[in-house]
Amino acid sequence: MRRVEELCRMAEQKGIPRHTGFLSDREQALAKAAMNRAECAFGEFRGGWPDAERRVLCLEPPDSWNEEPIAVLRLQAMVQSGDKLPGHREYLGSILGLGLERTCVGDLIRHPSDETVTYAFVLEDKADFIASNLTAAGRCPIRAEQCNEVPQEALKQPERSLHEATVPSLRADTVLAAMMHTSRTLAADAIRAGRVEINHVLLRSAHEDVYTGDIFTVRGSGRYRLEAIGGKSKKDRIFITFYQY
């Protein structure tokens, strides 16, 4: 947060654009709070594509030049028939293995109709270095090159399936248990163990109420969004609608 406040002051005082590295959801929430504290009104988050999860905070004061901090790499896996394709973990590990920090790399998207191709969003000033030095992902040889854009087919995300459930109350442990298809005891255990966040803030009590739009992040399990809260059933249980990321 201090770093974001410093960037805000620098951008405003010098009238020049500044940006962070790629931020996680939690870091983006903290960056927004830092912008508000610094009374900065000219920042926006970009991830290189509309549904990006990891995003760069771009601070561009009025009348300053536009600066694009994100580049795209096309990663082509050179596999033979029957060989195992590298996944997200192998690609990310190989890029970070070049000595780069996690903030240098954004989302990785596999092409839906050609699984040998993956697109990586990276910081623009690291793109040449990665393209020149990235030769393998795991044990699979790959070819990395910069590209101007990602095909729309690759950017189209599958529709999320909505799920419905009924809960006796809107307590956090009760709703989480329904979304995870587990018992309330196990959901409460996860909360007590510090494994659960709501809207990127650590959930400290299983008794807290939850609301429409809340995002649950469960370390080691996944993320869930409480999409809607409906009426009550004949047994006085509350209808909820949710989906898992």
HELIX and SHEET records of a PDB file:
HELIX    1   1 ARG A    2  LYS A   14  1                                  13    
HELIX    2   2 ASP A   25  ARG A   37  1                                  13    
HELIX    3   3 HIS A   88  LEU A   96  1                                   9    
HELIX    4   4 ARG A  102  CYS A  104  5                                   3    
HELIX    5   5 GLU A  124  ASN A  133  1                                  10    
HELIX    6   6 GLN A  152  LEU A  155  1                                   4    
HELIX    7   7 ALA A  172  MET A  180  1                                   9    
HELIX    8   8 ARG A  184  ARG A  192  1                                   9    
SHEET    1   A 3 ARG A  18  LEU A  23  0                                        
SHEET    2   A 3 ARG A  55  LEU A  59 -1                                        
SHEET    3   A 3 GLY A  43  ARG A  46 -1                                        
SHEET    1   B 5 VAL A 105  ARG A 110  0                                        
SHEET    2   B 5 VAL A 117  LEU A 123 -1                                        
SHEET    3   B 5 ILE A  70  ALA A  77 -1                                        
SHEET    4   B 5 CYS A 140  CYS A 147 -1                                        
SHEET    5   B 5 ALA A 136  ALA A 137 -1                                        
SHEET    1   C 6 HIS A 163  VAL A 167  0                                        
SHEET    2   C 6 ILE A 238  GLN A 244 -1                                        
SHEET    3   C 6 GLY A 222  LYS A 232 -1                                        
SHEET    4   C 6 ILE A 215  VAL A 218 -1                                        
SHEET    5   C 6 VAL A 196  ILE A 198 -1                                        
SHEET    6   C 6 VAL A 201  LEU A 202 -1                                        
END                                                                             
